[in-house]
């Protein structure tokens, strides 16, 4: 992954990507509540905090600096957007791809227990 792509990802706003995540999961019959749950599991942000971060139009860089990443996040592996998550070197890009992967799994109909890496 190039530095330019890493910079672009860092500067993208959570607010600009959230509606895309929501549309993707709803198109596949999943709910906004499930999306909120997945984001909260990864970041620690409840629904109120997620809405606040959307309203403030925070960058992904600021979003993940404020987040408390789930201790099981490293269990999120596999391919997303043509990249193997476990091979991504940039820490911020890796966190964004974790979120992308969780949204992707939700849209693909995986059970919440599997998405949230519950034993």
Number of C-alpha atoms within 10 A of each C-alpha: 11 8 9 9 11 16 13 13 17 19 14 15 20 23 19 13 13 15 11 11 18 19 15 17 21 16 10 12 13 17 16 14 11 16 21 17 18 20 19 19 21 20 21 17 22 14 15 9 12 20 15 14 19 18 11 12 16 18 19 22 19 15 20 18 12 13 13 13 17 13 9 12 16 14 11 18 14 13 13 14 9 7 13 13 21 15 12 14 11 12 11 19 21 19 22 18 23 22 19 16 20 23 20 17 16 26 21 14 13 12 10 15 9 12 18 20 13 8 5
